[in-house]
Amino acid sequence: MSKRLLFVLGIVLLWWTAYALMFASQVVGMGEEQGAPVSWREALRYSFGGWMTWVPLSLGLYLAVRRFPLERGRFFASAAALALAALLVVVLRAVHVYCTNPIFGWYAQLPDFGSVLAASLSKNFMMAWTVIGAAHALLFYEQAREREQRVADLERGLTTARLEALRAQLHPHFLFNALNSVAEMVHEDVELADRMLVSLSALLRDALSLEREQERPLRRELELLRHYLTIEKIRLGERLRIDWSVPEECLDVPVPALILQPLVENAIVHALARRREPGVLSLSAARCDGLLQLRVENSLAPGEPPAPGFGVGLRSVESRLQLLYGGRARFERRKIGHERHVVAIGIPLPVAAPGVAGLAA
């Protein structure tokens, strides 16, 4: 509230200062036209001595409007309160004129206070209502801004809740598949199962982390994806071949957390794991047309085209892209001939993408 009052005080000071300067210029101009020149010093003294009293009065009327705004449900009660405030302004202006007449010479011969009060009523009552109207305009503007902010906060909260719900679907989904893979290997090769458990622990740490960032560098996303692929590579052996093509310039670009893992899991579970012959999983990244373009391509299982529609993982990826970036993001899923399946996504690059260095993909 103090910041708001300081802002309003600044507006009031600027307005009445400008008004006083304009009035002083009119006094000087009229004096020259009538052959009775008035110096700028005298005009400014007279103008500021009268009009600057409206600064505290305007601030008081603004506070009165905030307390008694003219709105549905209490219009007449507020109108009566504001009318009393306007009459109080009339009285205060009359007192000012009456008391400062020896200084500013408002009257050549000062009349009784009743006459000064009547003159103040005719000159200042409507001026007070003009200030009340301006205060309402400012108040309604502030209320509109506050409503917009509340709506924006609610929309952000809803978006965050929906994003968290989508992430909550992903964690148990891929962890369940990873656990199944480890369980299968325990009965075949204890040493390899131990390596798989190391990777699984990294995935669990990320899933159970208290951090809930919606975006993180692609570098971090690839680190976790490697742990998942380590598990699947041990399980599938030579049936899974992995091809990485991620240049360093893409590694520090922020991407939605867990955006690649559902795509890779979908490729493995629904295609590569069903093959008897070796299959290839290709993951590539490039910066083009203001987007970070990520592409997951995989061999299809012979005679088994990709299932129509979207599973939990793919639906989640598309929904999260829409929630985070709206129409700026891209999502595409298609076949290449009879042997390859591709999912490509485009993530808007930040305005000033950070420099990259370090981990090679």
C-alpha positions as CSV (number, residue, x, y, z in Angstrom):
1,M,0.0,0.0,0.0
2,S,2.9,2.4,0.8
3,K,4.3,1.9,-2.7
4,R,0.9,2.5,-4.2
5,L,0.5,5.7,-2.3
6,L,3.9,6.9,-3.4
7,F,3.0,6.2,-7.0
8,V,-0.3,8.1,-6.6
9,L,1.5,11.0,-4.9
10,G,4.0,11.1,-7.8
11,I,1.1,11.3,-10.3
12,V,-0.7,14.0,-8.2
13,L,2.5,16.1,-7.9
14,L,3.2,16.0,-11.6
15,W,-0.4,16.8,-12.5
16,W,-0.8,19.8,-10.2
17,T,2.7,21.1,-11.0
18,A,1.9,21.0,-14.7
19,Y,-1.5,22.6,-14.1
20,A,0.1,25.4,-11.9
21,L,2.7,26.2,-14.6
22,M,0.0,26.3,-17.3
23,F,-2.2,28.6,-15.1
24,A,0.8,30.9,-14.5
25,S,1.5,31.2,-18.2
26,Q,-2.2,32.1,-18.8
27,V,-1.9,34.8,-16.0
28,V,1.1,36.3,-17.7
29,G,-0.5,36.2,-21.1
30,M,-3.7,37.8,-20.0
31,G,-1.8,40.5,-18.2
32,E,0.0,41.4,-21.4
33,E,-3.2,41.4,-23.4
34,Q,-5.0,43.7,-20.9
35,G,-2.0,46.1,-20.6
36,A,-1.4,45.1,-16.9
37,P,1.8,43.0,-17.2
38,V,2.3,40.4,-14.4
39,S,5.8,39.1,-13.9
40,W,6.5,35.4,-14.0
41,R,7.7,35.4,-10.4
42,E,4.4,36.9,-9.2
43,A,2.3,34.6,-11.5
44,L,4.1,31.5,-10.3
45,R,3.8,32.5,-6.6
46,Y,0.1,33.1,-7.1
47,S,-0.5,30.0,-9.1
48,F,1.5,27.6,-6.9
49,G,0.1,29.1,-3.8
50,G,-3.4,28.2,-4.9
51,W,-3.2,25.0,-7.0
52,M,-0.6,23.1,-5.1
53,T,-3.0,22.8,-2.1
54,W,-4.8,20.3,-4.3
55,V,-1.9,17.9,-3.9
56,P,-2.9,16.8,-0.3
57,L,-6.5,17.2,-1.1
58,S,-6.3,15.0,-4.2
59,L,-4.4,12.3,-2.2
60,G,-7.2,12.5,0.5
61,L,-9.9,12.1,-2.1
62,Y,-8.1,9.1,-3.6
63,L,-8.0,7.4,-0.2
64,A,-11.7,8.2,0.2
65,V,-12.4,6.6,-3.1
66,R,-10.5,3.5,-2.1
67,R,-12.6,3.3,1.1
68,F,-15.9,4.2,-0.6
69,P,-15.8,3.3,-4.3
70,L,-18.9,3.8,-6.4
71,E,-19.8,0.3,-7.2
72,R,-22.8,-2.0,-7.3
73,G,-24.3,-2.8,-4.0
74,R,-23.3,0.3,-2.2
75,F,-23.5,3.1,-4.8
76,F,-25.7,5.5,-2.8
77,A,-23.9,5.0,0.5
78,S,-20.5,5.6,-1.3
79,A,-21.9,8.6,-3.2
80,A,-23.1,10.2,0.1
81,A,-19.6,9.6,1.7
82,L,-17.8,11.0,-1.3
83,A,-20.2,14.1,-1.4
84,L,-19.2,14.7,2.3
85,A,-15.5,14.4,1.3
86,A,-16.1,16.9,-1.6
87,L,-17.7,19.3,0.8
88,L,-14.8,18.9,3.3
89,V,-12.5,19.9,0.4
90,V,-14.7,23.0,-0.2
91,V,-14.3,24.0,3.5
92,L,-10.6,23.4,3.5
93,R,-10.1,25.5,0.4
94,A,-12.1,28.3,1.9
95,V,-10.0,28.2,5.1
96,H,-6.8,28.3,3.0
97,V,-8.0,31.3,1.0
98,Y,-9.2,33.1,4.2
99,C,-6.0,32.5,6.1
100,T,-3.5,33.2,3.3
101,N,-5.2,36.3,1.9
102,P,-2.6,38.6,3.5
103,I,0.2,36.6,1.7
104,F,-1.3,36.0,-1.7
105,G,-3.9,38.8,-1.9
106,W,-6.8,36.7,-3.2
107,Y,-9.1,39.5,-2.4
108,A,-8.3,43.3,-2.4
109,Q,-10.8,43.5,0.6
110,L,-11.2,40.2,2.4
111,P,-15.0,39.5,2.9
112,D,-16.5,37.5,5.8
113,F,-15.8,33.8,5.9
114,G,-19.3,32.9,4.7
115,S,-18.7,34.7,1.4
116,V,-15.4,33.0,1.0
117,L,-17.0,29.7,1.7
118,A,-19.8,30.3,-0.9
119,A,-17.2,31.2,-3.5
120,S,-15.2,28.1,-2.7
121,L,-18.4,26.0,-3.1
122,S,-19.0,27.4,-6.6
123,K,-15.4,26.9,-7.7
124,N,-14.2,23.8,-5.9
125,F,-17.1,21.4,-5.4
126,M,-17.1,20.2,-9.1
127,M,-13.3,20.2,-9.1
128,A,-13.4,17.8,-6.2
129,W,-15.8,15.5,-8.1
130,T,-13.5,15.7,-11.1
131,V,-10.6,14.5,-8.9
132,I,-13.0,11.8,-7.5
133,G,-13.7,10.6,-11.1
134,A,-10.0,10.5,-11.9
135,A,-9.3,8.5,-8.7
136,H,-12.0,6.0,-9.7
137,A,-10.3,5.6,-13.1
138,L,-7.0,4.9,-11.4
139,L,-8.7,2.6,-8.8
140,F,-10.4,0.6,-11.5
141,Y,-7.2,0.3,-13.5
142,E,-5.4,-1.1,-10.4
143,Q,-8.2,-3.6,-9.8
144,A,-8.1,-4.7,-13.4
145,R,-4.3,-5.2,-13.2
146,E,-4.8,-7.2,-9.9
147,R,-7.4,-9.4,-11.5
148,E,-5.2,-10.0,-14.5
149,Q,-2.4,-11.0,-12.1
150,R,-4.6,-13.3,-10.1
151,V,-5.8,-15.0,-13.3
152,A,-2.2,-15.3,-14.5
153,D,-1.2,-16.8,-11.2
154,L,-4.1,-19.3,-11.3
155,E,-3.2,-20.3,-14.9
156,R,0.4,-20.8,-14.0
157,G,-0.6,-22.8,-11.0
158,L,-3.0,-25.0,-13.1
159,T,-0.3,-25.5,-15.7
160,T,2.2,-26.5,-13.1
161,A,-0.2,-28.9,-11.5
162,R,-1.0,-30.5,-14.9
163,L,2.7,-30.8,-15.7
164,E,3.4,-32.4,-12.3
165,A,0.6,-34.9,-13.0
166,L,2.1,-35.8,-16.3
167,R,5.5,-36.3,-14.7
168,A,3.9,-38.4,-12.0
169,Q,2.6,-40.7,-14.7
170,L,6.0,-41.1,-16.2
171,H,8.1,-42.1,-13.2
172,P,6.3,-45.3,-12.2
173,H,5.8,-46.2,-15.9
174,F,9.4,-46.4,-16.9
175,L,10.7,-47.5,-13.4
176,F,8.4,-50.5,-13.6
177,N,9.8,-51.5,-16.9
178,A,13.4,-51.0,-15.7
179,L,12.7,-53.1,-12.6
180,N,11.3,-55.9,-14.8
181,S,14.5,-55.8,-16.9
182,V,16.7,-56.1,-13.8
183,A,14.5,-58.9,-12.4
184,E,15.0,-60.9,-15.6
185,M,18.7,-60.5,-15.5
186,V,19.2,-61.5,-11.8
187,H,18.5,-65.1,-12.8
188,E,20.9,-65.1,-15.7
189,D,24.0,-63.0,-14.8
190,V,24.5,-61.6,-11.3
191,E,27.3,-59.3,-12.4
192,L,25.3,-57.7,-15.2
193,A,22.3,-57.4,-12.9
194,D,24.6,-55.5,-10.5
195,R,25.5,-53.1,-13.2
196,M,21.9,-52.7,-14.0
197,L,21.1,-51.9,-10.4
198,V,23.7,-49.1,-10.4
199,S,21.9,-47.5,-13.3
200,L,18.5,-48.1,-11.8
201,S,19.6,-46.4,-8.5
202,A,20.5,-43.3,-10.6
203,L,17.1,-43.3,-12.1
204,L,15.5,-43.7,-8.7
205,R,17.4,-40.8,-7.2
206,D,16.1,-38.6,-10.0
207,A,12.6,-39.9,-9.6
208,L,12.6,-39.4,-5.9
209,S,14.4,-36.1,-5.9
210,L,12.7,-33.1,-4.2
211,E,13.6,-30.9,-7.1
212,R,10.7,-30.3,-9.4
213,E,12.2,-28.3,-12.2
214,Q,10.2,-28.5,-15.4
215,E,13.2,-27.9,-17.6
216,R,16.9,-28.9,-17.3
217,P,19.9,-28.9,-19.7
218,L,19.8,-31.5,-22.4
219,R,23.2,-32.6,-21.0
220,R,21.4,-33.8,-17.8
221,E,18.6,-35.4,-19.7
222,L,21.1,-37.5,-21.7
223,E,23.0,-38.6,-18.6
224,L,19.8,-40.1,-17.2
225,L,18.8,-41.6,-20.5
226,R,22.2,-43.3,-20.7
227,H,21.4,-45.1,-17.4
228,Y,18.1,-46.3,-18.8
229,L,19.8,-47.5,-22.0
230,T,22.5,-49.2,-20.0
231,I,19.8,-51.4,-18.5
232,E,18.1,-52.1,-21.8
233,K,21.4,-52.7,-23.6
234,I,22.4,-55.4,-21.0
235,R,19.0,-57.0,-21.3
236,L,18.8,-57.0,-25.1
237,G,22.5,-57.4,-25.9
238,E,23.4,-57.3,-29.6
239,R,19.8,-56.8,-30.5
240,L,20.0,-53.2,-29.5
241,R,22.5,-50.9,-31.2
242,I,22.6,-47.2,-30.2
243,D,23.6,-44.4,-32.4
244,W,24.1,-40.9,-30.8
245,S,24.5,-37.7,-32.8
246,V,24.2,-34.8,-30.4
247,P,26.6,-31.8,-31.0
248,E,28.0,-29.9,-28.1
249,E,26.2,-26.8,-29.1
250,C,23.0,-28.5,-28.0
251,L,24.0,-29.8,-24.7
252,D,23.2,-26.8,-22.5
253,V,19.9,-26.0,-24.2
254,P,17.0,-26.4,-21.6
255,V,14.5,-29.1,-22.4
256,P,11.6,-30.5,-20.4
257,A,12.6,-33.0,-17.8
258,L,12.0,-36.6,-18.9
259,I,11.1,-35.5,-22.5
260,L,13.3,-38.1,-24.3
261,Q,13.0,-41.1,-22.0
262,P,9.3,-41.9,-23.0
263,L,10.3,-41.7,-26.7
264,V,13.2,-44.1,-26.2
265,E,11.2,-46.5,-24.0
266,N,8.4,-46.5,-26.6
267,A,10.9,-47.5,-29.3
268,I,12.5,-50.3,-27.3
269,V,9.3,-51.8,-25.8
270,H,7.1,-51.7,-28.9
271,A,9.7,-52.4,-31.6
272,L,13.3,-53.2,-30.7
273,A,12.6,-55.7,-27.9
274,R,10.4,-57.6,-30.3
275,R,13.0,-58.1,-32.9
276,R,15.2,-61.2,-33.3
277,E,17.7,-59.4,-35.5
278,P,19.8,-56.4,-34.3
279,G,17.9,-53.1,-34.4
280,V,19.2,-49.6,-34.3
281,L,18.0,-46.8,-32.0
282,S,19.2,-43.4,-33.2
283,L,19.1,-40.2,-31.2
284,S,20.1,-36.9,-32.7
285,A,19.8,-33.2,-31.9
286,A,20.3,-30.0,-33.9
287,R,19.6,-26.3,-33.6
288,C,17.5,-25.0,-36.6
289,D,14.9,-22.3,-37.2
290,G,14.8,-21.2,-33.6
291,L,14.2,-24.7,-32.3
292,L,16.2,-27.5,-30.7
293,Q,15.1,-30.4,-32.9
294,L,15.3,-33.8,-31.2
295,R,14.8,-37.0,-33.2
296,V,14.4,-40.5,-32.0
297,E,14.5,-43.1,-34.8
298,N,14.2,-46.9,-34.4
299,S,14.0,-50.1,-36.4
300,L,10.5,-51.6,-36.5
301,A,9.7,-55.2,-35.5
302,P,9.3,-57.2,-38.7
303,G,5.7,-57.4,-39.8
304,E,4.5,-55.2,-36.8
305,P,3.8,-51.6,-37.7
306,P,3.7,-49.1,-34.8
307,A,0.5,-49.3,-32.9
308,P,-2.0,-46.6,-33.8
309,G,-2.6,-43.7,-31.4
310,F,-0.5,-42.7,-28.5
311,G,0.5,-44.5,-25.3
312,V,1.0,-42.9,-21.9
313,G,4.5,-41.8,-22.7
314,L,3.8,-40.2,-26.1
315,R,0.7,-38.5,-24.9
316,S,2.6,-37.1,-22.0
317,V,5.3,-35.7,-24.2
318,E,2.9,-34.0,-26.6
319,S,0.8,-32.6,-23.7
320,R,3.9,-31.2,-21.9
321,L,5.2,-29.6,-25.0
322,Q,1.8,-27.9,-25.5
323,L,1.6,-26.7,-21.9
324,L,5.1,-25.4,-21.7
325,Y,5.5,-23.8,-25.2
326,G,2.1,-23.7,-26.8
327,G,2.1,-23.5,-30.6
328,R,5.9,-22.8,-30.7
329,A,6.7,-26.5,-30.1
330,R,6.6,-29.3,-32.7
331,F,5.7,-32.9,-32.3
332,E,5.7,-35.4,-35.2
333,R,5.5,-39.2,-35.4
334,R,5.8,-41.1,-38.7
335,K,7.1,-44.2,-40.5
336,I,10.0,-44.2,-43.0
337,G,9.3,-47.0,-45.4
338,H,8.6,-50.3,-43.8
339,E,11.6,-50.6,-41.5
340,R,12.0,-47.3,-39.6
341,H,9.9,-45.3,-37.2
342,V,10.6,-41.7,-36.2
343,V,9.4,-39.3,-33.5
344,A,10.7,-35.7,-33.9
345,I,10.1,-32.9,-31.5
346,G,11.0,-29.2,-31.7
347,I,11.6,-27.2,-28.5
348,P,11.9,-23.4,-28.8
349,L,15.4,-22.1,-28.1
350,P,15.9,-19.5,-25.4
351,V,16.4,-16.0,-26.5
352,A,20.1,-16.1,-25.6
353,A,21.1,-19.7,-25.6
354,P,24.0,-20.3,-23.2
355,G,27.4,-21.4,-24.5
356,V,28.2,-25.0,-24.3
357,A,31.3,-27.0,-23.3
358,G,32.2,-30.3,-21.8
359,L,30.4,-33.6,-22.1
360,A,30.4,-35.0,-25.6
361,A,27.4,-37.0,-26.6
